[in-house]
Amino acid sequence: MPPTKTPAGNPPPAPAAPAFDPSNPFIVQSDRSVLVEVDNPRYAEARDALAPFAELEKSPEHIHTYRISNLSLWNAAAAGFTAADMVAVLQKYTKFPIPPNVPTDLAETVSRYGRVRLERAGGGLKLVCADRPLLAELTRQKKLKEYLGEKLDDVSFAVDPAFRGVLKQALITVGYPAEDLAGYTEGSALPMRLRETAASGLPFQVRDYQRDAADVFHAGGDVRGGSGVIVLPCGAGKTVVGIAAMALLQKNTLVLTTSVTAVKQWVREILDKTTLTAAEVKEYTGEVKEIGPVTVATYQILTYRPDKTEDFPHFGLFDKRDWGLIVYDEVHLLPAPVFRVTATIQARRRLGLTATLIREDGREGDVFSLIGPKKYDVPWRELETKGWIASANCTEVRVALPDDATRMEYAVADHRAKYRIASENPAKDEVVAELLARYHDQRVLVIGQYLAQLRRLAARFDLPLITGATGGPEREDLYNRFRSGEVRHLVLSKVGNFAIDLPDANVLIQVSGTFGSRQEEAQRLGRILRPKGEGGDAHFYTLVTRDTRELDFAHHRQMFLTEQGYSYAILDEHEVVPLRSAAG
């Protein structure tokens, strides 16, 4: 379904409001916030209907607050939702009459998407806007006019192709996101097929939602496809979506990802599931710098420079081959310097893969402009119900500081030190001991932020520790031993947040985290969501020090999981750790 298009900026008329139902879960407010009753019988279906065009802001126990932002509306419009579709959802689930300004406001905002278009014009580009007063207004915007060339006619201006990205960034900041219909450089051909039996000998078939995601991105080769973001839960096989897109395009591909471990995983998956050979799939990292028809590189190598005053020496990778596709893995972590390059390579097809569009730096608008709008997502709970990801039980264990001396140290510390003292609370070690004993025969990951804490735990329980300083061969050896079952418990630093393939891990103990990072919470849960061969639930434990800043940040971290339909059980440390005196 294409987005709503309206002449001269007139939004479509809002449909007549049907009768509301006091038993419904929504309270729609005039500021475009939506309060959702969690305990309502229709909560799950209403949440899933609302999620495509609203963002979760607050998630206490009984009432969740969603915000309908301009960006969430434009993402929905790009995915084919009309304003009428969105208003219909609000009307279906509202408890009280919808404020009369909301349907009009939604229609007006949605109508802004696509009022301005970028199209091909000979060897260059043109900015097209049929609304001539609007075009005149835009051309007088300081943020825009430096990127516009000569006036071609009453409704269009020439645009230098080099300005394609920065112009789209500027347009979204002034509230008129462009629909980019200028097409793409084809890129060099790369014949390949998906295997029916993987090289490993296991049967391989692209799942229905993975195929749908790749097809929506490709759009049959039309200019309305070829750029955008696919949002799927951790463990749902985003790598396979990227590989399926490669198979549809049959072009040279550059894959950018978060770590050397992730690079090796991509290479392993591509060779396992396609007919491409090792001669065609190359790694470009700090360890190996080879370039081939498919090249997998890290964001770190791209953003490396010897000195802050110098250019980025590896940015030339973008020009080393005639790429037909660039895949941005974990696009929510795309480093700011890469945005600059991405602005200059808009003629390449661009696929972003992520479990969450949340960026801690607030640059979601840049992802929309430079990579593309959200094209496809599936609720976590839907995939869990179908068995594609494991069911997860989430538990927060609250632990007190161990003694008055530590409490006094916390009381007089500055803000950043307070968080570290709370995170490294040694009283957490006893909870870890009890959980490791409880799950002694299962695959357990202990993950945290602070190396001193992790070294202490690894030494006490005689467990292998993987950090950023662990060499690549040693890291891969430990991962392989974990997969085989030789090692069942593993301690990980932040390197464990992203793109590690440990499908049998089913218990995660989070002893500390990066302040209130919702994206990190999502990534860590994802480490245990891959479906288990023997079935069974996954268990996600977060250890938090009560009466400290860590508890405040923990609430923010949990918002992402609440948005996906998970809830936390809250336990006191004494409900986990037996009283030794009673046992003794």
C-alpha atoms as one frame of an Amber mdcrd trajectory, in Angstrom:
protein
   0.000   0.000   0.000   1.678   3.289  -1.087   1.898   6.259   1.288  -0.766
   8.948   1.110  -0.061  11.579  -1.555  -2.000  14.841  -1.588  -1.854  17.849
  -3.928  -0.689  21.242  -2.701  -0.154  20.004   0.834  -3.824  19.424   1.667
  -4.045  16.460   4.053  -6.680  13.837   3.372  -9.911  14.239   5.315 -10.010
  12.280   8.545 -12.622   9.518   8.675 -15.652   9.918  10.860 -15.011   8.656
  14.376 -16.940   5.526  15.357 -18.199   4.950  18.873 -15.488   4.458  21.470
 -15.468   1.659  24.022 -14.667   2.259  27.730 -13.292  -1.292  27.966 -10.533
  -0.516  25.437  -6.855  -0.095  26.464  -5.947   3.277  24.808  -6.256   6.809
  26.125  -5.320   9.078  23.209  -4.266  12.577  24.269  -4.083  15.833  22.370
  -0.264  16.027  22.656  -0.011  12.860  20.492   0.771  10.651  23.463  -1.112
   7.390  23.919  -1.562   5.796  27.339  -1.928   2.024  27.148  -3.380  -0.142
  29.953  -1.086  -3.138  30.383  -3.645  -5.199  32.293  -6.300  -4.826  29.616
  -7.286  -8.091  27.842  -6.678  -6.416  24.457  -3.274  -5.019  25.457  -1.074
  -7.302  23.311  -3.013  -6.856  20.071  -3.376  -3.111  20.657   0.344  -2.690
  21.401   1.306  -4.528  18.205  -1.091  -2.391  16.156   0.289   0.835  17.660
   4.003  -0.016  17.467   4.467   0.650  13.701   3.749   4.376  14.124   4.497
   5.210  17.787   7.489   5.010  20.139   7.480   3.747  23.717   8.484   6.495
  26.185   7.632   5.170  29.649   6.816   1.692  30.873   5.951   1.389  34.555
   3.856  -1.546  35.698   0.307  -0.684  34.644   0.222   2.229  32.170   2.665
   2.558  29.269   3.140   5.867  27.440   3.701   5.923  23.683   4.573   9.034
  21.668   3.513   9.519  18.059   6.526  11.463  16.764   7.066  12.931  13.318
   9.798  10.387  12.609   7.645   7.446  13.694   4.893   8.685  11.375   7.272
   9.090   8.440   8.725   5.609   8.991   5.190   4.230   8.917   4.324   6.255
   5.812   7.413   4.930   4.030   6.279   1.392   4.912   2.900   2.027   3.265
   0.702   3.086   6.193  -1.683   5.952   5.512  -2.906   8.482   8.056  -6.321
   6.853   7.805  -4.778   3.470   8.723  -3.204   4.962  11.843  -6.315   6.837
  12.948  -8.312   3.633  12.461  -6.002   1.846  14.923  -6.471   4.600  17.499
 -10.245   4.519  17.023 -10.379   0.728  17.298  -8.665   0.669  20.690  -9.534
   4.015  22.295 -11.322   4.171  25.623 -12.508   7.787  25.172 -13.182   9.994
  22.159 -10.005  10.875  20.257  -9.147  14.603  20.622 -10.227  16.257  17.374
  -6.775  17.706  16.659  -5.082  14.283  16.540  -6.518  12.906  13.250  -5.880
  16.250  11.556  -2.357  16.450  12.965  -1.511  12.917  11.877  -2.882  13.508
   8.380  -0.888  16.736   8.033   2.374  15.185   9.248   2.057  12.021   7.164
   1.285  14.111   4.084   4.682  15.793   4.395   6.458  12.552   3.513   6.977
  12.443  -0.259   5.790  15.996  -0.994   9.415  16.550  -1.976  11.111  13.975
  -4.197  14.590  13.342  -5.515  14.563  12.051  -9.088  17.075  11.278 -11.803
  17.647  14.079 -14.360  20.022  13.109 -17.168  23.408  12.538 -15.564  22.398
  14.349 -12.391  19.541  14.691  -9.942  16.671  17.059  -9.402  14.572  18.068
  -6.419  10.900  18.021  -7.374   7.990  19.556  -5.485   4.631  20.060  -7.217
   3.570  22.435  -4.428   5.179  25.613  -5.803   4.673  27.811  -2.701   6.232
  25.068  -0.588   9.138  24.760  -3.017   9.671  28.517  -2.851   9.681  28.342
   0.942  12.161  25.461   1.003  14.572  27.125  -1.406  14.857  30.046   1.001
  15.873  27.807   3.908  19.512  28.416   4.803  19.994  24.719   5.495  18.850
  23.806   1.979  19.724  26.440  -0.575  23.478  25.734  -0.640  22.705  22.243
  -1.969  20.398  23.382  -4.783  21.626  24.136  -8.283  19.881  25.958 -11.108
  16.101  26.156 -11.327  14.946  23.722 -14.000  11.265  24.711 -14.116   8.499
  25.864 -11.788   8.591  22.657  -9.745  12.221  21.462  -9.738  15.840  22.381
  -9.075  19.012  20.654 -10.198  20.974  18.841  -7.477  24.600  17.746  -7.606
  24.636  13.955  -6.934  27.329  14.563  -4.297  24.719  16.456  -2.238  22.108
  13.683  -2.333  22.679  12.590   1.271  23.216  15.953   2.957  20.193  17.395
   1.161  18.002  14.605   2.542  19.399  15.284   6.008  18.585  18.970   5.649
  15.057  18.277   4.392  14.166  16.090   7.362  15.399  18.768   9.793  12.980
  21.283   8.245  10.121  18.769   8.405   9.772  17.588   4.796  11.484  14.210
   4.382  12.237  13.493   0.751  11.158  10.385  -1.059  14.295   9.310  -2.894
  13.372   7.965  -6.334  16.698   8.708  -8.018  17.698   5.058  -8.313  21.080
   3.481  -7.833  24.355   2.595  -9.481  23.899  -0.997 -10.576  27.244  -2.268
  -9.285  29.298  -5.137 -10.662  27.496  -8.437 -11.190  28.090 -11.320  -8.785
  26.304 -14.567  -9.719  25.316 -16.569  -6.632  22.617 -18.885  -5.337  21.272
 -19.785  -1.921  21.951 -23.396  -0.994  19.169 -25.835  -0.120  21.641 -27.829
   1.938  24.220 -25.710   3.727  27.916 -26.437   3.295  27.819 -27.710   6.883
  25.474 -30.466   5.704  22.412 -29.098   7.511  19.215 -28.279   5.595  18.806
 -24.564   4.919  15.669 -22.641   4.077  15.011 -18.921   4.355  12.161 -18.422
   6.836   9.002 -16.719   5.626   9.598 -13.468   7.527  13.245 -13.348   6.391
  12.109 -13.743   2.778   9.410 -11.103   3.228  11.946  -8.662   4.698  14.381
  -9.166   1.811  11.566  -8.848  -0.761  10.257  -5.617   0.805  13.766  -4.155
   0.725  14.357  -5.223  -2.892  10.863  -4.194  -4.097  11.392  -6.113  -7.329
  14.287  -3.844  -8.245  12.085  -0.732  -8.292  13.547   2.651  -7.237  11.222
   2.590  -4.208  13.284  -0.323  -2.936  17.005  -0.575  -2.448  17.368   1.497
   0.717  15.937   1.011   4.167  16.176  -0.651   7.548  14.960  -4.103   8.588
  14.153  -4.419  12.312  14.174  -7.970  13.669  14.807  -9.355  17.156  18.242
 -10.592  18.134  18.374 -14.281  17.307  15.863 -13.968  14.442  18.509 -14.299
  11.719  19.202 -10.790  10.433  22.345 -12.137   8.739  20.164 -14.434   6.628
  18.058 -11.424   5.571  21.237  -9.736   4.353  22.305 -12.874   2.482  18.823
 -13.204   0.913  19.045  -9.561  -0.261  22.449 -10.314  -1.800  20.944 -13.274
  -3.656  18.131 -11.083  -5.017  20.519  -8.379  -6.247  23.426 -10.538  -7.483
  25.875  -7.652  -7.045  29.224  -6.944  -5.378  28.488  -6.311  -1.715  30.234
  -4.500   1.135  29.126  -5.578   4.635  29.973  -3.328   7.606  29.649  -4.742
  11.100  30.675  -4.201  14.699  33.662  -6.437  15.445  36.161  -8.943  14.088
  34.034 -11.713  15.625  31.006 -10.441  13.710  33.078 -10.268  10.488  34.059
 -13.911  10.864  30.443 -14.858  11.563  29.261 -13.098   8.385  31.975 -14.776
   6.305  31.149 -18.166   7.826  27.407 -17.740   7.163  27.863 -16.512   3.574
  30.131 -19.443   2.690  27.834 -21.906   4.478  24.563 -20.781   2.905  25.473
 -19.569  -0.605  27.423 -20.873  -3.579  30.068 -18.141  -3.150  33.616 -19.376
  -2.546  36.364 -18.287  -0.160  38.073 -16.593  -3.118  35.035 -14.315  -3.475
  34.361 -13.477   0.214  37.074 -11.428   1.920  37.731  -9.890   5.324  38.876
  -6.287   5.838  39.824  -5.732   9.484  42.734  -4.756  11.656  43.929  -8.372
  11.300  43.413  -8.984   7.565  42.933  -6.442   4.790  41.690  -8.184   1.659
  39.073  -6.928  -0.808  36.882  -9.135  -2.954  33.442  -9.209  -4.634  31.984
  -9.600  -1.124  33.999  -7.760   1.521  33.136  -7.771   5.225  34.689  -4.945
   7.286  34.389  -3.495  10.780  33.198  -0.021  11.634  36.324   0.248  13.779
  38.739  -0.093  10.855  36.763   2.454   8.839  36.840   5.017  11.647  40.503
   4.444  12.507  42.870   7.365  11.976  46.357   7.870  13.407  45.550  11.399
  14.578  42.371  13.405  15.056  43.664  16.049  12.636  44.069  13.510   9.803
  41.585  11.968   7.391  40.255   8.433   7.812  42.679   6.343   5.690  40.330
   3.382   5.218  37.344   5.369   3.886  38.748   4.562   0.440  37.251   1.088
   0.843  33.941   2.526  -0.378  35.559   3.225  -3.772  37.700   0.092  -4.120
  35.027  -1.823  -6.041  31.821  -1.061  -7.871  29.558  -2.025  -4.974  25.930
  -2.769  -5.793  24.914  -3.124  -2.127  26.217  -1.904   1.220  24.899  -3.723
   4.311  25.065  -1.861   7.628  24.848  -4.500  10.363  23.655  -3.246  13.776
  22.822   0.068  12.082  21.815   1.646  15.395  25.542   1.570  16.268  26.701
   3.208  13.020  29.551   5.517  14.144  29.052   9.219  13.492  32.072   9.496
  11.113  30.532   6.835   8.851  27.443   9.042   8.473  29.707  11.469   6.608
  30.768   8.804   4.123  27.242   7.447   3.857  26.074  10.911   2.803  28.397
  10.748  -0.208  27.529   7.217  -1.422  23.796   7.548  -1.810  23.925   6.031
  -5.293  24.608   2.607  -3.713  21.822   0.411  -2.433  21.847   0.465   1.371
  20.417  -2.145   3.765  20.395  -1.496   7.514  19.877  -4.400   9.928  19.068
  -3.899  13.603  17.086  -5.151  16.568  16.204  -1.575  17.558  16.117   1.827
  15.897  16.988   3.445  19.245  20.274   5.365  19.082  21.774   6.653  22.283
  23.056   9.743  20.398  19.576  10.642  19.118  20.551  10.406  15.440  17.603
   8.271  14.328  16.767  10.974  11.768  20.158  10.478  10.113  19.533   6.740
   9.824  16.194   7.552   8.154  17.806  10.027   5.735  21.033   8.259   4.855
  20.308   4.534   5.150  16.565   4.673   4.566  13.251   4.398   6.400  12.164
   1.366   8.362  10.860  -1.088   5.775   9.991  -4.143   7.847   9.730  -5.306
  11.423   8.119  -8.144  13.333   7.151  -8.062  17.022   9.420 -10.183  19.180
   6.474 -11.946  20.778   5.119 -13.009  17.370   8.366 -14.804  16.522   8.490
 -16.289  20.009   4.957 -17.664  19.599   5.970 -19.311  16.318   9.088 -20.814
  17.898  11.602 -18.845  15.831  13.128 -17.324  18.989  13.165 -18.758  22.489
  10.781 -17.721  25.256  12.585 -15.622  27.860  12.053 -15.173  31.585  13.500
 -11.842  32.785  14.404 -11.381  36.450  15.894  -8.395  38.264  17.699  -9.291
  41.488  18.163  -6.351  43.859  21.254  -6.460  46.025  22.249  -4.187  48.933
  25.668  -2.612  49.328  27.600  -4.974  51.634  28.560  -2.740  54.550  28.563
   0.788  55.971  32.064   1.495  54.632  30.944   0.846  51.044  27.757   2.846
  51.611  29.827   5.778  52.857  32.170   5.487  49.855  29.086   5.603  47.622
  27.550   8.539  49.518  30.555  10.857  49.014  31.428   9.821  45.427  30.678
  11.913  42.323  27.932  10.868  39.918  30.019   8.681  37.597  31.859   7.030
  40.489  28.523   6.298  42.210  27.399   4.267  39.202  30.639   2.298  39.121
  30.588   1.551  42.861  27.012   0.305  42.589  27.763  -1.730  39.444  30.825
  -3.437  40.938  29.054  -4.204  44.226  30.874  -7.318  45.559  27.636  -8.550
  47.133  26.532  -9.451  43.608  29.147 -12.208  43.579  27.092 -14.369  45.950
  24.073 -14.130  43.644  26.284 -15.128  40.702  27.556 -18.091  42.740  24.030
 -19.289  43.447  22.910 -18.906  39.809  25.979 -20.704  38.454  25.252 -23.565
  40.861  21.568 -23.588  39.887  22.421 -23.755  36.168  25.633 -25.795  36.482
  24.781 -28.053  33.541  23.452 -25.307  31.227  25.123 -22.750  28.892  25.574
 -19.593  30.984  27.016 -16.212  29.951  28.082 -13.758  32.669  28.367 -10.316
  31.096  29.310  -6.907  32.426  30.765  -3.471  31.889  33.733  -3.252  34.266
  36.857  -5.368  33.736  37.928  -5.446  37.399  34.551  -6.936  38.339  34.705
  -9.487  35.519  38.261 -10.538  36.373  37.185 -10.995  40.007  34.292 -13.246
  38.966  36.370 -15.216  36.457  39.056 -15.840  39.083  36.620 -16.820  41.849
  34.680 -19.316  39.708  37.629 -20.390  37.529  35.849 -19.383  34.313  37.279
 -18.280  30.941  37.114 -14.488  30.388  36.780 -12.803  26.996  37.489  -9.050
  26.744  38.506  -6.652  24.004  42.134  -7.578  24.718  41.541 -11.297  24.059
  43.242 -12.265  20.818  41.137 -13.349  17.870  42.298 -16.992  17.769  41.857
 -17.435  21.526  38.424 -15.814  21.385  37.270 -18.053  18.543  38.652 -21.131
  20.355  36.658 -20.298  23.497  33.485 -19.639  21.498  33.917 -22.990  19.714
  34.462 -24.803  23.029  31.302 -23.150  24.389  29.323 -24.237  21.314  30.596
 -27.815  21.662  29.716 -27.949  25.375  33.306 -28.390  26.549  32.963 -24.983
  28.261  29.530 -24.317  29.733  30.046 -21.053  31.642  31.742 -18.011  30.081
  32.465 -14.465  31.320  32.206 -11.709  28.698  32.908  -7.982  28.644  31.056
  -5.603  26.290  32.473  -7.576  23.350  29.657 -10.017  24.090  26.970  -7.457
  23.292  27.098  -7.821  19.536  26.985 -10.449  16.828  28.381 -13.468  18.617
  26.912 -16.735  17.448  26.355 -18.855  20.570  23.014 -20.467  19.752  22.957
 -22.822  22.742  23.404 -20.133  25.429  20.215 -20.116  27.486  21.115 -18.227
  30.693  22.563 -14.732  30.865  23.627 -13.037  34.108  24.095  -9.300  33.615
  26.237  -7.977  36.471  26.661  -4.422  35.124  25.791  -2.342  32.076  26.348
   0.913  30.218  24.246   3.322  32.262  20.684   3.369  30.853  21.395   1.912
  27.418  18.213   0.353  26.039  20.028  -0.866  22.932  22.523  -2.781  25.079
  19.692  -4.431  27.019  18.197  -5.594  23.728  21.504  -6.923  22.439  22.265
  -8.831  25.632  18.867 -10.478  25.768  19.428 -11.425  22.142  22.421 -13.546
  23.101  20.043 -16.163  24.576  17.003 -15.890  22.287  18.106 -18.257  19.547
  15.802 -21.283  19.671  17.273 -24.268  21.498  17.593 -27.656  19.887  16.069
 -29.294  22.950  13.491 -26.525  23.477  13.074 -24.801  26.829  13.047 -21.208
  27.996  15.878 -18.715  28.246  16.648 -16.931  31.527  17.869 -13.328  31.704
  19.061 -12.122  35.118  20.016  -8.511  35.854  21.771  -7.814  39.164  21.114
  -4.273  40.431  22.217  -2.480  43.614  19.197  -1.044  45.423  19.060   2.569
  46.650  21.622   3.665  44.047  21.845   5.298  40.620  22.180   1.849  39.085
  18.561   1.120  39.989  17.425   4.341  38.266  19.317   3.436  35.082  17.998
  -0.123  35.198  14.420   1.134  34.805  15.402   2.950  31.604  17.240  -0.088
  30.234  14.187  -2.259  30.753  11.950   0.009  28.659  13.037  -1.704  25.456
  12.137  -5.145  26.761   8.810  -3.892  28.052   8.093  -2.487  24.610   8.601
  -5.972  23.198   6.158  -7.491  25.671   8.553  -8.845  28.286   8.073  -8.210
  31.983  10.541  -8.456  34.856  10.116 -10.422  38.051  11.735  -8.499  40.904
  13.536 -10.581  43.553  15.496  -9.657  46.654  18.963 -11.187  46.903  17.788
 -13.314  49.870  15.162 -14.915  47.615  18.009 -16.170  45.416  20.832 -16.779
  47.873  19.886 -19.090  50.778  20.762 -17.812  54.238  24.030 -19.613  54.960
  23.420 -19.497  58.683  20.167 -21.405  58.265  21.883 -23.964  56.080  24.817
 -24.256  58.365
